[in-house]
Amino acid sequence: MNVTIIGTGYVGLVSGACFADFGHTVTCVDKDPAKIARLNAGEVPIFEPELDRLIAVNAEKGRISFTTDPAEAVAAADVVFLAVGTPSRRGGGHADLTYVYAAAREVAGLVKGYTVICTKSTVPVGTGDEVEAIVREAAPGADVDIASNPEFLREGAAIGDFKRPDRVIVGAESPRAVAAMRELYRPLFLNETPILFTTRRTAELAKYAANAFLATKIGFINEMADLCERVGADVQDVAKGMGLDKRIGPKFLNAGPGYGGSCFPKDTLALAATAEDYGAPVSIVDAVIAANQRRKERMADVVAEAAGGTLRPGGLEGRKAAVLGLTFKPLTDDMREAPSLTIIPALQAAGAEVTAYDPEGMGEAAKHLDVAFAPGAYEAMSGADITVIVTEWNEFRALDLCRMKAVMRGDALVDLRNIYTAEAAERAGLTYRSIGRPASGDVPGVAGSVAEAGTVAGAGGPKLSLLSS
């Protein structure tokens, strides 16, 4: 099939590359000449593992191309995807659909023959109806159907998610649109991928509902982490105990500094705004949004306390902090709503000098943070009073803690991702602070006999540690 994708951001590039790899002929369109020039030169403007290779292979085979002119690409297309940005509008959290509607209007005047115009961007309920109205007004005689096909891609694992998805959801209102989208995704039918065909409005809401639920799991385990610290429990074992329940599952139960990125923050806000508009407020989602912001702010407090200071003006004067990891998660250069964007300015406002290192995100971070960047982790830690691990990049998982202690001026290590143990850090001479776990030897209210028991085994199952190892 001939596929045209309007927008060469994260969703557009990943979708285009994967559709091309399925054997379709794909044209990606963007109004930014510099971006298209880079793509035609073989440069991928975002970091996503394997994306550059996938684009290069399919470009060489003539299955993917890039242009600023949509006319020819849209005219030849069987399916046109709208994959433009839908950022949050200032105030209220509603998604800004300006780019979606502008793209729909432009595409309407270019289609030739039967075409499915499909929103790939994350859009609120009813957007497909508005897109259809725009297209019918702009091109009354156009032979088109409007569909919704939300993406469910994790940054850092997007290629695998697209090719081996948990499910594909398509919202379409006509048998012809269903048939076209079924043919587009035929390669996945061979893998028995669950593909749900439903109404447009249902598909639009399903995306928001899924992201809001995952954000809720993150918010819940972060609040459990706070409780664990108060009662002397281990949030990692609490999460294991929860995750072994098949009704809950283990994913998105890792305590940390709060969620960020391009999806969860704006999608939870947009869902809450839509729910208010329809008179069906989602109080749980409202609470998750507020709790996540508090979480990021609290992490700055945790760092300040571990550094022996406060976040009051001058409360960290003379102290140097090393921050490892800036992006909202590993395997991406995405800085949108990253916890580091809350933590670092708070430390600086209190007088701390901050040096940071991230394997891929420093270019993007420089657009948002006025901070010194180091070429590596140990260089960032050199002379620091405190080291803070914010993002769990692989290269931070096996740091030489003794070397860390040797290059630092102080001895405080704050591990916001629970990569290390208190015992390992203390053996290296570091003062360790993690999230939702008792400090070494600090297990309030636990009887010696229970602590000595150490492990418990289920019938034929693996042993689970009762206490941190």
N, C-alpha and C positions, 0 to 999 in steps of 0.2 A: 504494500500500500504506500501511497505518497502521504507523508506527514509533514505538516508545517507547524513550527512552534514559535509563538510570539513571546519573546523575552529570553535572554540568555543568562539569567541569574542561576542560582543553585538548582532550582527545580527544573528549569528549562534545559540546562546543559546536561544534567544527569538523565532526564527523561529522553532527550534527543539522542544521546550517546547509546542508551540501552535499546531504544526502539531501532536504531540503526544496526545495532549488534544482533537484533532479532531478524534482520534481513530487510526491514522497511527502508524506503528512501526518505531521508529526513533533511529538511531545510530549517535552520534556526535563524530567526530574524530579530534584530535589535536596532534601535535608533542611534546607539552610541557607535560612531564610526571607529573610534580608537579601540573599543572592545572587539569589534568585528575584525579589525585589522590584526589584532593580536591572535585571535582565534584562527584566522586564515594563515597566520605565520606559525601556527602550531603551539601557541602559548595559551594555557588555560588560566583565566584570571582568578580562579578560586582554588583553594587546596581541598581536594577530596581524593583519598587513596584510589589509585587505578583509573581515575577519570581521564587524565592526560593520555595514558596509553590507549584507552578505549576510543577516545576521539581520534587519535593518530591512526590507529588501525582502520577505522571505518572511513576516515577521510581519504586514506590511501586507496581504499576499495571503491570510492565514489558514492558511499551510502550516506554521508553526512556532509553538509556544506553550510556556510554562514554568509549572511548578506544583510545590508541595511534596507534593501528594497523588497517589500513584501509582495508586490504585484504578481510576479511570475510564480512565486512559491505558493501563494494562496490560490491562484487560478488552477494550479495543477493538483491541489491537495484533495484527498479523500476526507481527512480529518485535520482540523486546525485547532491546536491547543492554545489557550490563553494562559501564559505562565508568567505574568507580570506581577510586580510587587503589590501587596495589600497591607501596608504598614498601618499602625494604629493612628487614628486622628488625634490631634491634641485635644485633651479634655473629653472624658466620657468613655474612651476606649473603643469606639466604633472603628471598624476597618475602613480605611480609605480606599474606595473602589474607583477612584478617578482613572487610574491606568487601565483597569479592566474594561470600563465602559468606553474609554477612548479606543482601545484595541478592538473591541467588538464593532464599533462604528466604522473603523477603518477597514476591517476584514469584510464587513457586509458588502461594501461596494466593490470588492475584488473577486468574490467567489464566482466560479464557473461550473455549472453542473451541480449535481447533488453533493453536499458537503455537510459534515457534522462539525459544528463549532462547539468546542468542549472547554469548560473552565478546568484548568489544572491547579490554578492558584487556590489557596484556602480562602473561601468566601462565605459570608453569612447566608443564612436561609433566605431564599427569595431572590438571590442574585441572578440565578439562571432565568427567572421570570423577567427580570429587568433587562438582562442581556437580550432575551428574545424580543422584547418590545423595541429595544434599540435597533436590532437587526431588521425587524419587520418595517420599522419606520424608515430606516436608511435605504433599504433595498426591498421594496414590497414584493417584487417578483422572484426573489432569490429562493432557490430550492434547497433549504437548509433545515436542519434540526439542531436544537441546542441541548447539550448534555453536560453532566458534571462528573468528573473523574478525579476526586481528591487524591493527593499523594500522601504516602505514609513512609517517608524516607528519614532515616536517622543520619544526621551528619556524621561522617567518619565511617559509615557502613552502608552508604546509599546504593552503591552498585549491587551489592548482594541483596539488599532489601527490594530493589526493583526487579531483579531477575529471579529471586526466590522469595516472594512476598508471603506473608501470612494470609493475605487476602487482597483482592482487588474489588473496589466498589465503583459501580457505574450507575449514575442516575440518568435515565433517558425516558422520554415520553412516547416514543413511537417505535414500532417494530423495525423500521429501516435503521434507525439510530442504534438500536440494540444489535442488529445484525452487523453493522459496520464496526461497532466497538468489540463485538465478539471476535470478528476476523482480525482486528488489530491485536488482540491479546491471545490469539490462537496458540502461539508458542507456549504460553503458560498453561493452557488447557492440557497440553501433553504432559506437564508435570503434575497434573491434578490439583493445581492451585484453586482454592475456593474463590469464585468470582460471583459477587452478589450484584444482580441487576435490580434496581429499585427506582423510585421516583427521584427527580432532581432534588427536591427539598430534603428528602431523607438522606441522600448522599451528602449534601452540604452539611447537614447537622451531624452526621456520623463522624465526620472529620473532627469537628469541634468537641464532640462528646468524648471521643477517644483521647484526644490530647488533654482535655480537662481531667479525665479520670487518671491518666498517668501522672499529671501534675499533682493530683490529690494524693496519690501514693507517696510521691516524694515529700510533699508537705507533711503527711502523717508520720513518716519514719523520722523526719527531722524533729518533729515535736516529741516523738518517743525518745529520741536521742537526748533531748533536754531532760526528760524525766529520768532516763537511765543514769545520767550524771548525778542527779539528786539522790537517787536511791541506791547507787552502787551497782547497777546492772550493766550488761554489755549489749549495746544496741545491735552489734553484728550477730550475736547469738539470738537476740530477739527477732531480728529479721530472718534468720535461718529458720527459726521455729515457726514464724508466720508463713514463710515461703514454701515450706514443705506441705502446707495445706494446698491441695490442687485448686481449691476455689480461689485462692489468693495468688499463688505463684511467686517466685523469687525476684522477678525483674522490677526495677525501679524502687527497690527497697534499700538502697545504699545511702546512709546518712551523709550529709555534706553541707556545703555553704549555700544551698539554694539553687533552684533551676534558673537557666537563662536560655539564650539562643534565639533563633528566628521564629520559633513556633509557640512554645508554651506561654511565654509572657503575653504576646499579642493575641493568641487564640483564646486564652482564658478571659482576657479583658473583653474581646469581641463577643464571646458567648454570653458573658454577664450583661453586656450592653443590649444584645439582642433579646435576652430573656426579660430584661426590664421593659423594653419596647413592647413586648407582647404580653406584659402583665403576668409573667410567670417567673419571678426572680429565682435565681439559683444560689441560695444562701451558702451552700457548701463551697461552691466555686468562689464566691466573694471572700469567704474566709481563707481559702487557699491563697488567693492573690495577696491578701493583707499579710498572711503568715510568711509568705515567701519574701516579701520585702523586709519584714522584721528580721527574718533569718539572716539575710545579707548584712544588715546593720549590726546584728548581734555578733557576727563573725569578726567584725572589726573590733568590737569590745573584747572578744576572746583574745585576739592578737595583742591588743594594748595591755590587757591584764597580764598575759604571759611575758610581755616585755617589761613588766614592773612599772607601768604607767597607766594613764587614762586617756580618753579621747577628748578631754577638755583642751582648749587652746594652751599650748605649751606643755601638755601632759606627757608628751613623748620627745621633748626637746633633747637633742644630743644623741638620740638613739638612731641606729641604722638598721633597717629591715630589708631582708632579701626575700623577694616574692618569686616563687617558682610556679610557673603556669599562669597564663593570662586569659586564654580563651575559655569559653563557657564549658567546654569539654575537650578531651583529646581528639586527635586526628581531624582537626578542622582549624581554619584560621579565623573563624567567626567570633567576633567580640560582642555581638549584640546581647545586651542585658547580662553580660558576664558578671559573676560575683566580684571579680577583681575591680570592676568599675565602681563599685561601692566601697570595697575594703581599702584600696590604695588611697583614694582622695581623703578618706576619713583619717588614715594614719598620717598623711601629709599635713592635713589641717591641724593635727595635734603636735606638729613639729618634727615628725620622723623624716629621716632621709631614706628614700626607697630606691633600691636597685632591683630590676626585674629581668627574668629570662623566660622565654617561651620558645619551643622548637619551631613553631610556624606562625605564631600570632603577633610578633613584635611589629611588623609592618602595619597591620591593622590597629594594634594597640596605640601606636604613635599618633594616630588620628584622634584619640580620645584621652590619652594620659600624658601628662608632663612628668616623665619619669626617666631615670637613667636606665639604659638597657645594657645588659652584659652579654658576651658571646657564648657563655656556657653557665651551667649551674654553679660550679665551684667559684667561678669568677664573680657571680652575683653574691655568693655568700662571703666573699673575702672581706674581712673586717666587720661583718654584721654582728649586731647584738642578738638578732632573732631571725630565724628562717621560717618562712611560711609556705607550705605546699597548698596551692589553691586548685590546681588542675592535675589530674592523675595521668600525665603523659608516661609512657612506658619507661623512658630514660630516668624518671624520678623514682622508679620502683625498686631500684637496687643501688641507691647511692651509697658510697662509702661513708658511713656515719662517723668513723674515726677521722677521716680526712675532713669531713664537714666541721667537726669540733676543732681540728687543727687550724683551719683557715678562718674560722669565725673569731670575733673578739669576745662575744658572749657565748652562751650555751643553750639558748632557748630554741626549741623546734616545735612549731605548731603545725600539726598534720591534719588539715581539714578534709582529707580523703581517707584517713585511717589505713594508710599504706603500711606503716611500721607498727611495732609494739613498744610499749613502755620499757620492757626489759632490754630489748636490743638498743634502744636509744640511751638508756641509762648505763649500759655497759660501755658505751662510747663516751660517756661523760656528759651527755646532753640532758637537759631538763625538758621533758616531753609532755605535750598536751595534744590529745586527740579529741574526737567527737563522739560523745555518747558511750564512752568506756571509762571504767574506773582507772585511776592511776595505779601503777604497780604497788601491790601490797595494800591498797586502799579499797577494801570491799566491805562497806558498812553492813553490819547485821548478818554476815554470813558465818555460820558456825564452822569451826575448824574441820569437823568431820565431813561436812558437805564439801568444803573447799578441797579437802584431800581426796574426795571421791573422784573428782576430775572429769570423768566422762560417763556418758550414758549411751547405751546402744538399743536401738529398736530391733524388732525381730528380723534378723538377716540383713539389717541396714548398717550404714556407716556410723561410727562413733561420733558424737557431737560434743564439743568442748563446752563444759558448763562455765568455765572461766576463761579469760583471755590467756593465750599461750605466749 
